[in-house]
């Protein structure tokens, strides 16, 4: 008879009702929000996709219309202008907010006096809603009461700053306002990244005689490269969903020069009663967002697996 045959099995104590309740409570707490998120994201997305293929007009209808709504959408000049504005705004908005945010982060990273005050000032626009931002900046752009009137009152009679009244430049008024709103958010993320850089790397670069500019360009900025991607992805989501800023600032005008997809979707569904075509426009907005988020999600998964494989 071996030793193993003489071994006595160890009895596992039964779990008390408190332990079982403690393991169930987190599931019960999270279940409603997870169910609501599932319905809000997947069920409503599927329903919107179906409506985009239906013959719905003023009320939802379930007659199949194929791709007629998409053909009608892309043959509309206003939609094409809105989609072009989206890409134009996204490019300048993302690059501008990241450039301004990075510059502010580098300046604050120099351990300036009153750093907390400066951080608060630069982050303040982020606490203001886009509606408030658009309303205030519409006053500033107003040629009668805004900056143009103020400067001309000081003697510069040829000064012009009426961007929102010029259909060729109104989109740049939206871009400037958006950059002002979001640069503080980019600054906060970049500053956190700069503060996380290993000081030994910076000291080694300084010992080797690298200038401040070269140290940032060759050592610090490459170290925080993932933050650039994260900021860009988040800003792209803001840009694609832009509605309230444009609604308060230009209302899509002059004419249709600053129409955005979100503005057009709202107009189709709630002003013109074209639910099917409005759903098709919403699906195209979702497609634009998926083009950004899906590759980013795949990259994040690949990066985590690579880090796990490297130990």
C-alpha positions as CSV (number, residue, x, y, z in Angstrom):
1,X,0.0,0.0,0.0
2,X,1.5,3.3,-1.0
3,X,1.5,6.5,0.9
4,X,-1.0,8.0,-1.5
5,X,-3.5,5.4,-0.6
6,X,-3.3,6.4,3.0
7,X,-3.9,10.1,2.4
8,X,-7.1,11.6,3.7
9,X,-9.0,14.0,1.4
10,X,-9.2,17.5,2.7
11,X,-12.7,18.7,3.2
12,X,-13.5,22.0,1.5
13,X,-15.6,24.2,3.8
14,X,-18.9,25.2,2.3
15,X,-19.3,28.8,1.3
16,X,-21.4,30.9,3.6
17,X,-24.4,32.8,2.3
18,X,-22.5,36.0,2.8
19,X,-19.7,34.9,0.5
20,X,-22.1,33.8,-2.1
21,X,-24.0,37.1,-1.8
22,X,-20.7,39.0,-2.0
23,X,-19.9,37.3,-5.4
24,X,-23.4,37.9,-6.8
25,X,-23.8,41.6,-5.8
26,X,-21.3,43.0,-8.3
27,X,-23.1,41.1,-11.1
28,X,-26.5,42.4,-9.9
29,X,-25.1,46.0,-9.8
30,X,-23.5,45.8,-13.3
31,X,-26.3,43.9,-15.0
32,X,-28.7,46.8,-15.6
33,X,-26.1,49.1,-17.0
34,X,-24.7,46.3,-19.2
35,X,-28.1,45.4,-20.5
36,X,-29.0,49.1,-21.2
37,X,-25.6,49.5,-23.0
38,X,-26.3,46.4,-25.1
39,X,-29.7,47.7,-26.1
40,X,-28.5,51.3,-26.7
41,X,-25.6,50.3,-28.8
42,X,-26.3,47.0,-30.6
43,X,-30.2,46.9,-30.7
44,X,-30.6,50.5,-31.8
45,X,-27.7,50.3,-34.2
46,X,-29.4,47.3,-35.9
47,X,-32.7,49.1,-35.9
48,X,-31.2,52.2,-37.5
49,X,-29.5,50.0,-40.1
50,X,-32.8,48.4,-40.9
51,X,-34.6,51.7,-41.2
52,X,-31.9,52.9,-43.6
53,X,-33.0,50.0,-45.9
54,X,-36.7,50.7,-45.5
55,X,-39.1,53.1,-47.1
56,X,-39.7,55.0,-43.9
57,X,-40.7,58.7,-44.2
58,X,-42.6,60.6,-41.4
59,X,-43.0,57.4,-39.4
60,X,-41.0,54.2,-39.3
61,X,-42.1,51.7,-42.0
62,X,-40.9,48.2,-42.6
63,X,-41.2,48.0,-46.4
64,X,-37.8,47.1,-47.9
65,X,-36.4,49.8,-50.2
66,X,-32.8,48.4,-50.6
67,X,-30.1,51.0,-51.1
68,X,-32.5,53.7,-52.4
69,X,-31.9,55.9,-49.3
70,X,-28.2,55.7,-49.7
71,X,-28.4,56.6,-53.4
72,X,-30.6,59.5,-52.6
73,X,-28.3,60.6,-49.8
74,X,-25.1,60.6,-51.9
75,X,-26.8,62.4,-54.8
76,X,-27.7,65.3,-52.5
77,X,-25.3,68.2,-52.7
78,X,-25.9,69.3,-49.1
79,X,-24.8,65.8,-47.8
80,X,-21.7,65.9,-49.9
81,X,-20.8,69.3,-48.6
82,X,-21.5,68.1,-45.0
83,X,-19.2,65.0,-45.4
84,X,-16.5,67.2,-47.0
85,X,-16.8,69.6,-44.1
86,X,-16.4,66.7,-41.7
87,X,-13.1,65.6,-43.1
88,X,-11.9,69.2,-43.4
89,X,-12.9,70.1,-39.8
90,X,-11.5,66.8,-38.5
91,X,-8.1,67.3,-40.0
92,X,-7.5,70.9,-38.9
93,X,-9.3,70.3,-35.5
94,X,-7.2,67.3,-34.5
95,X,-3.9,68.7,-35.7
96,X,-4.6,72.1,-34.2
97,X,-5.8,70.9,-30.8
98,X,-2.9,68.5,-30.5
99,X,-0.3,71.1,-31.5
100,X,-1.7,73.7,-29.1
101,X,-2.1,71.2,-26.4
102,X,1.4,69.8,-26.8
103,X,2.9,73.3,-26.7
104,X,1.0,74.2,-23.6
105,X,2.0,70.9,-21.9
106,X,5.7,71.5,-22.7
107,X,5.5,75.1,-21.3
108,X,3.8,73.9,-18.1
109,X,6.3,71.0,-17.8
110,X,9.1,73.5,-17.2
111,X,7.8,73.8,-13.6
112,X,6.6,77.4,-14.1
113,X,5.4,79.4,-11.1
114,X,1.7,79.1,-10.5
115,X,1.5,75.9,-12.5
116,X,-1.9,74.9,-10.9
117,X,-3.4,78.3,-11.9
118,X,-2.2,77.9,-15.5
119,X,-3.5,74.3,-15.7
120,X,-6.9,75.5,-14.4
121,X,-7.0,78.3,-17.0
122,X,-6.2,76.0,-19.9
123,X,-8.6,73.3,-18.8
124,X,-11.5,75.7,-18.2
125,X,-12.8,75.6,-21.8
126,X,-13.2,71.8,-21.4
127,X,-15.7,72.4,-18.6
128,X,-17.8,74.6,-20.8
129,X,-20.4,72.9,-23.0
130,X,-20.2,73.3,-26.8
131,X,-23.5,75.2,-26.8
132,X,-22.1,77.8,-24.5
133,X,-18.8,77.9,-26.4
134,X,-20.6,78.3,-29.7
135,X,-22.9,81.0,-28.4
136,X,-20.0,83.1,-26.9
137,X,-17.8,82.8,-30.0
138,X,-20.8,83.7,-32.2
139,X,-20.8,87.0,-30.3
140,X,-17.1,87.5,-30.8
141,X,-17.4,86.8,-34.6
142,X,-20.4,89.2,-34.9
143,X,-19.2,92.1,-37.1
144,X,-21.6,94.5,-35.3
145,X,-20.8,93.8,-31.7
146,X,-17.8,91.5,-31.7
147,X,-14.0,91.7,-32.1
148,X,-14.3,93.4,-35.5
149,X,-16.4,96.3,-34.1
150,X,-14.0,96.6,-31.1
151,X,-10.8,96.9,-33.2
152,X,-12.4,99.2,-35.7
153,X,-13.5,101.4,-32.8
154,X,-9.8,101.7,-31.8
155,X,-9.0,103.2,-35.2
156,X,-8.2,100.2,-37.5
157,X,-11.1,100.8,-39.9
158,X,-10.0,98.1,-42.4
159,X,-9.8,95.3,-39.8
160,X,-12.1,92.3,-40.6
161,X,-13.0,89.4,-38.4
162,X,-16.5,88.4,-39.5
163,X,-15.7,84.8,-40.3
164,X,-19.1,83.4,-39.7
165,X,-20.7,85.8,-42.3
166,X,-18.4,84.6,-45.1
167,X,-19.4,81.3,-46.6
168,X,-15.8,80.7,-47.8
169,X,-14.3,81.1,-44.3
170,X,-17.1,80.1,-41.9
171,X,-15.7,76.6,-41.6
172,X,-12.5,78.0,-40.2
173,X,-14.5,79.8,-37.5
174,X,-15.8,76.5,-36.4
175,X,-12.3,75.0,-36.5
176,X,-10.8,77.8,-34.4
177,X,-13.6,77.5,-31.8
178,X,-13.2,73.8,-31.7
179,X,-9.5,74.0,-31.2
180,X,-9.9,76.5,-28.4
181,X,-12.4,74.2,-26.7
182,X,-10.4,71.0,-26.9
183,X,-6.7,72.0,-26.7
184,X,-6.9,71.9,-22.9
185,X,-8.0,68.3,-23.0
186,X,-5.0,67.4,-25.2
187,X,-2.7,69.4,-22.9
188,X,-3.8,67.4,-19.8
189,X,-3.0,64.1,-21.5
190,X,0.3,65.3,-22.9
191,X,1.3,66.7,-19.6
192,X,0.6,63.4,-17.9
193,X,2.7,61.7,-20.5
194,X,5.6,64.2,-20.1
195,X,5.6,63.7,-16.4
196,X,5.8,59.9,-16.8
197,X,9.0,60.0,-18.9
198,X,11.9,58.4,-17.1
199,X,14.2,61.3,-15.8
200,X,17.3,59.1,-16.4
201,X,16.6,59.2,-20.2
202,X,16.5,63.0,-20.1
203,X,19.6,63.3,-18.0
204,X,21.5,60.9,-20.3
205,X,20.5,63.0,-23.3
206,X,21.7,66.2,-21.5
207,X,25.0,64.6,-20.6
208,X,25.5,63.7,-24.3
209,X,25.1,67.4,-25.1
210,X,21.7,67.2,-26.7
211,X,19.8,70.6,-26.9
212,X,16.4,71.0,-25.4
213,X,14.7,70.8,-28.8
214,X,16.7,67.7,-29.7
215,X,15.9,66.1,-26.4
216,X,12.2,66.5,-26.9
217,X,12.3,65.5,-30.5
218,X,14.5,62.4,-30.1
219,X,13.8,61.2,-26.6
220,X,10.7,62.6,-24.9
221,X,8.2,62.8,-27.7
222,X,8.9,59.2,-29.1
223,X,8.5,57.9,-25.5
224,X,4.9,59.3,-25.3
225,X,4.0,58.3,-28.9
226,X,1.0,56.1,-27.8
227,X,-0.6,59.2,-26.1
228,X,-0.6,61.0,-29.5
229,X,-2.6,58.1,-31.0
230,X,-5.0,58.1,-28.0
231,X,-5.6,61.8,-28.2
232,X,-6.1,61.7,-31.9
233,X,-8.7,58.9,-31.7
234,X,-10.7,60.7,-28.9
235,X,-10.6,63.9,-30.8
236,X,-11.8,62.2,-34.0
237,X,-14.9,60.9,-32.1
238,X,-15.6,64.5,-31.0
239,X,-15.2,65.7,-34.5
240,X,-17.5,63.1,-36.1
241,X,-20.3,63.8,-33.6
242,X,-20.0,67.6,-33.8
243,X,-23.5,69.0,-33.6
244,X,-24.1,71.5,-30.8
245,X,-21.0,73.6,-31.5
246,X,-22.1,74.2,-35.1
247,X,-25.8,74.6,-34.1
248,X,-24.9,77.4,-31.7
249,X,-22.2,79.0,-33.7
250,X,-23.3,79.1,-37.4
251,X,-26.5,76.9,-37.5
252,X,-25.0,75.3,-40.6
253,X,-24.7,78.6,-42.5
254,X,-24.1,80.9,-44.2
255,X,-26.3,78.9,-46.6
256,X,-25.1,75.3,-46.2
257,X,-21.4,76.1,-46.0
258,X,-20.9,74.7,-42.5
259,X,-23.4,71.9,-42.6
260,X,-22.1,68.8,-40.8
261,X,-23.5,65.2,-41.0
262,X,-25.0,65.4,-37.5
263,X,-26.8,68.6,-38.5
264,X,-28.0,67.0,-41.7
265,X,-29.3,63.9,-39.9
266,X,-31.3,66.1,-37.5
267,X,-32.7,68.0,-40.3
268,X,-33.8,64.9,-42.2
269,X,-35.4,63.2,-39.3
270,X,-37.0,66.0,-37.3
271,X,-37.5,68.8,-39.8
272,X,-38.2,67.1,-43.1
273,X,-39.6,63.8,-41.9
274,X,-37.3,61.6,-44.0
275,X,-36.5,58.9,-41.4
276,X,-35.2,56.4,-43.9
277,X,-32.7,58.7,-45.5
278,X,-31.8,60.2,-42.1
279,X,-31.0,56.7,-40.8
280,X,-28.8,56.1,-43.9
281,X,-26.9,59.3,-43.0
282,X,-26.6,58.1,-39.4
283,X,-25.2,54.8,-40.7
284,X,-22.6,56.6,-42.8
285,X,-21.5,58.6,-39.7
286,X,-21.2,55.3,-37.8
287,X,-19.1,53.9,-40.7
288,X,-16.8,56.9,-40.5
289,X,-16.4,56.3,-36.7
290,X,-15.8,52.6,-37.3
291,X,-13.0,53.3,-39.7
292,X,-11.1,55.0,-36.8
293,X,-12.1,52.9,-33.8
294,X,-11.8,49.4,-35.3
295,X,-8.2,49.7,-36.4
296,X,-7.4,51.4,-33.1
297,X,-9.0,48.6,-31.1
298,X,-7.1,46.0,-33.1
299,X,-3.9,47.9,-32.6
300,X,-4.4,48.1,-28.8
301,X,-5.1,44.3,-28.7
302,X,-2.0,43.6,-30.8
303,X,0.1,45.9,-28.6
304,X,-1.0,44.2,-25.4
305,X,-0.3,40.8,-26.7
306,X,3.1,41.9,-27.9
307,X,3.9,43.3,-24.5
308,X,2.7,40.1,-22.8
309,X,4.8,38.0,-25.1
310,X,7.9,40.1,-24.3
311,X,7.4,39.4,-20.7
